[in-house]
Every structure is written in structure tokens, then in C-alpha cells.
Amino acid sequence: MTNETASAYPGVSALVHKHLPKVPFTADKTLTDANITVEPAHFLELMQGLKERRELAFDYLRNVVGIDMQDEGLVCKYQLHSMKHRHSIQVTVHTPPGNPHIPSLTGLYAAADWHEREAAEMLGLVFDGHPNLKNLLLDEDVRIHPLLKAHPLQKMEIAQGIEDRDPGFKF
Amino acid sequence: MTVWPEERLVTADAFNTVDMTINVGPQHPATHGVFRMVLTVDGEMVVDCEPYIGYLHRGLEKLTENHDYRQSMGWWDRTDYLAGMACEMAYCMAVEKLGQFEVPERAEYIRVMMVELSRILSHLMFFGAFGADVGSFGTSFIYAWRERERIYDFFEEVSGDRMFPTYFRPGGVQMDLPENYEDRVRWLLGSIRQGLEDFDGLLTGNEIFVERCRGLSPVSQEQAVDWGLGGACLRSTGLAYDIRKVEPYSVYDRLKFDIPVGKTGDVFDRFIVRMAEAWQSTKIIEQCLDQMPKGLVLNPDLPKTLRIDSGECYIRTEGTKGEYGVYAMAKGGNKPYRMKLRSPSFCNLSALKQMVVGHYVADAIIILGSLDIVLGEVDK
């Protein structure tokens, strides 16, 4: 037995639609959670509603996941939980290829700070409005995005060109 | 009568001090690993704190994306290296969820028992290290080590390794418990309880310790939720949020235990919540031993190479430091397309700046210690 909040689907998505009727999104589910997908243009409006509407009250930002979907561009997923209503949801934002801009959530959730910095350095996502988007886990002056699928799995020294082997890509 | 010359009078605004910058770490006993923070201090008062992490970054997620589902097991041990089994559990649950693999009931009980032993192991480490931070150097460490060594012996017996057991497998656990293991675990529980009582006597009742910790850096519920704190740091504010109860997984819904909560969210509450949690864990292990059925411990129907077509899930477990979550996505083949660790220490540590600013330098070390971070987990 694992966490089964997906059984609440479409309950949570329907609840979001009821209280935020003006925000366009599509709803489906993952194996564990209800999932709603939204355009970057409506993302901040949706998140504000999710946090501030009393009936939804998603006040706990659990996790931010950046994913490289290759031809479909970068995707960012946010896992949210409500301490009051004890329900969870996942919000997915697709960015178009070559334009990985998403509004930052640091104004809404203090927890978003490090999560966004990590996603930014690992995948090259740009969180507009983040106060301090410098590298967190990697060296400050390294400009690589290791979790992109195009980035090969190899030693850092080879990737940086310190060792002789051809890295197979350019910075 | 001599008059003090006016130009030598010192007024409050003439007495200016310059802020000083102190670098702590990355190699420093008080940072509990390779963690660095740059403190800006005004006299004894911390006015700014800039944490730097990543010294232990091993590219866990990239490695997992590039290896077979079973090959990656060992790296997940090495995230929260004080409680390897708890990390294995989350990883295995994510793979099982993606592939819809069944786990035999006996294996679930063995898993829960091992995870709770890991929780005690991790909390004991916290009591020892935190006692050392506060000033009882040596004694608390040795107290912790006595019980930890015994638990490690039990891990070694089932898996052959102490810190990084790699005992769990997708679909169960590697092999059944050795002979008489259950009886000896009962004996171990007695020993652990004695150890916890000793700690209680050494620290909880110690006036110096209590004076040092009580009322230090209190965190409100709203702040804790906003900062994304988890585990004992969140529960010490009075919020009874424990994944084992809120979104039960494995066999936790069949076990009876309480969620200890604090009141003010200060450093002492974080300590006392962990102490109570370790007691609860001994209760859980006892129930596991009572309820554990006979039977298989590993699903025999799983193929040699696990191939998963598609799916995504976010598995959350109550790790020893907080919500240990694994986001997993499969898109065919024998490797995951994406695996992301939601590391509880990472989230707790991200609130360090807000917690230490306005406190003394000596207290900043205690506040950092009370977060109970593991750098293997922070840096991935």
C-alpha cells in the first residue's frame, strides 16, 4: 500500500475548478496525485488562488521537479499539500522549447527559494522574479545543466575540458 | 576637580562597530558534515547568514537516470547515510508504484521494522551530536554509540553491511531474517529503551542543557509551513503532521502509535519531540514483531530486468528528518526517465538563515544542530 490520494481524483481538480473558474487548466492524474496542467502565463494566478482561497489552502510546497522532455521543452512540476484540508495536488507547467521561463514562487512560498535554484542550475529553467538565482549545488561559475538529457554521464573534469577526452558538447 | 575633555566623551552614536564576517566550515565539527556558512556578526549577534552547500554532490539523480532500476539501490542508501534503510524504502516504493509490483506482507513488516530501527539510529546520532553541540562533549556521543553499535550489528546480520545495507529490493527484501532474529530484536528493544532512559537522565533533566535550549529560536506554525520544514522541526511547532498517519503507506495503518508534538517550536521542543519519537518507534517495532506473518519476503514473479512502460508518481515517506519524497517518471525501458529526491534536510536547511539571524554565534551552532541535517541528503 502506498500513498493513495489519487483516489480523490477528480475531487481535488474539480474543487480547484469550482473555486478558480477563470483560470484555464487541464486535469488528469498521476499514480499518486491529482495533476493539473497550466500555461506559464496563467501559472502565478493559479498558484495564488491555490494558496489563498480558504477552500483550497495549499499552504505547503513540498517539492519542485524540473524535467527535460527533450523535443517538448522543459517541464516543471510542483507538489503541494494543504495542512488544513489534508489534500495534495500536483501542478505541471510546460515551457516551450528555447524559452524556459516560469514565474518564480518565492513571493508566495519561502520554501520555493532553494528548490527553484536547484531546478535552475540542473536544467536551465529561468524563474522570473527570483531574487538570487545563482548555483546552489554546483560550483558557482560552472554553467552546465547536468540533468538535461543531452548532457552525457561523465566525470566533471572531462566535461569541463580539464582532462583530455573530448566532452562531446560545448558549454 | 578635573573635567573630562569633551572630545574624549564617548556617546552611543560615536561608538560604532564594524560587522565581522566569520566563515564556518566546510570542514568544521559543528557543521555535521561538509557544510559551509558565512556568518556576518555584529559583536556576538548574527546579522546575516549565507549557507553554501553542494560539497557532497554526487549527481544522484543523473546516476539513477542512467542505470538499471536495481543498480541504483546503493546510491539511495548514501543519501541519508544515518538511516540507509529509510531511503531504500522510499526508492523501492517508487519503483513498485511505477511498475505496480506487489510486495509480500512479511516483507512489508520487515521493512517497517528496519525503517523504525533506522529512525532510532538516526535520532540517537542526533542526541549524541546535539549534546556535543550544547556542551556535553564526549559523554553524550559515547552514550549514543553504545546503542548505535548494537543496532548496526543487527543490520550487519541481515544484510552484511552496517551503514549502507542495500537490503531492500523492488518487490520485497533481499532475504529472510536469520534464525532467532525476532527474539533478539526484542532483547535489543530493551537495550534501546535503557539507552533512551540514560539519555533522558543525561540531557532532558540537565539544567544547563535546558537553559541553553528552551526558548531559543522559536518557530511558529505558519512560518514552519511557509519555509517547508518537515519532520520533528515541523511537529515541534504543534502541528501533528506525520506522513505515516496523514497518508499512510506500507503497513503503518495497522500499527498503533502516537505523533509527539511540541508547543513553541523552539530548540528544546525539537529535541524532546525526537526523544518521544524514538520511544514510539520502539512501540512500532514491538507490534511488527507481534503481527509479522510467515511467508515469502521477495516477490518471485518479478523479472530479472525491470522494465516499466510509463507512469509518474510522487512517493512520500516519513524519513528520519522529515518528508522523504521520491518523484519518479518512467517512459519505457529499464531505466527511470526522471527520479527526483525531495530531501527533508535540504528543505530544513533552507530555513537556516531565517532561524539564526538575531541570535548569538554560539546559539547559531545549536540551532544548526537542532535541524539535524545530513549532508549526504542535502547535497544528493
Contacts between the chains, C-beta under 8 A, distances in Angstrom:
chain1	res1	chain2	res2	distance
A	1	B	248	7.3
A	1	B	249	6.1
A	1	B	250	6.4
A	1	B	251	7.4
A	1	B	253	7.4
A	2	B	93	5.6
A	2	B	96	7.4
A	2	B	97	5.2
A	2	B	249	5.0
A	2	B	250	7.8
A	2	B	313	7.9
A	2	B	315	6.2
A	3	B	243	7.6
A	3	B	247	4.3
A	3	B	248	7.9
A	3	B	249	5.5
A	3	B	315	6.5
A	3	B	316	5.9
A	4	B	247	7.6
A	5	B	247	6.4
A	30	B	311	7.4
A	30	B	312	4.7
A	30	B	313	5.6
A	30	B	314	7.0
A	31	B	97	5.4
A	31	B	98	7.0
A	31	B	311	5.3
A	31	B	312	6.7
A	31	B	313	3.9
A	32	B	97	6.7
A	32	B	313	4.4
A	32	B	314	5.4
A	32	B	315	6.6
A	33	B	313	7.9
A	33	B	314	6.0
A	59	B	225	5.2
A	59	B	226	7.3
A	60	B	225	5.2
A	60	B	228	7.0
A	61	B	228	5.8
A	62	B	228	7.3
A	62	B	314	7.9
A	62	B	316	7.2
A	62	B	323	6.5
A	62	B	325	6.4
A	62	B	342	6.2
A	63	B	314	6.9
A	63	B	325	5.6
A	63	B	327	6.4
A	63	B	340	7.2
A	63	B	342	4.0
A	65	B	327	4.7
A	65	B	338	7.2
A	65	B	340	4.5
A	67	B	329	6.7
A	67	B	337	7.7
A	67	B	338	4.9
A	68	B	338	8.0
A	77	B	327	7.1
A	79	B	314	5.3
A	79	B	325	7.3
A	79	B	327	7.3
A	79	B	342	7.5
A	83	B	225	5.7
A	83	B	239	6.6
A	83	B	241	6.4
A	86	B	246	6.0
A	88	B	247	7.6
A	90	B	314	6.6
A	109	B	226	6.4
A	109	B	228	7.2
A	110	B	226	4.8
A	110	B	227	5.0
A	110	B	228	7.3
A	110	B	351	7.4
A	110	B	354	7.5
A	111	B	226	6.8
A	111	B	227	5.7
A	111	B	228	2.8
A	111	B	347	6.3
A	111	B	350	6.8
A	113	B	350	6.1
A	114	B	346	6.6
A	114	B	347	7.5
A	114	B	350	4.0
A	122	B	61	7.7
A	135	B	54	7.7
A	136	B	53	6.6
A	136	B	54	6.4
A	137	B	53	6.5
A	137	B	54	3.9
A	137	B	57	4.6
A	137	B	379	6.1
A	137	B	380	6.9
A	138	B	54	6.2
A	138	B	57	7.0
A	139	B	54	7.7
A	146	B	59	6.4
A	146	B	62	5.5
A	147	B	61	6.2
A	147	B	62	6.0
A	147	B	65	7.8
A	151	B	62	7.8
A	153	B	62	6.1
A	153	B	63	7.3
A	153	B	66	4.6
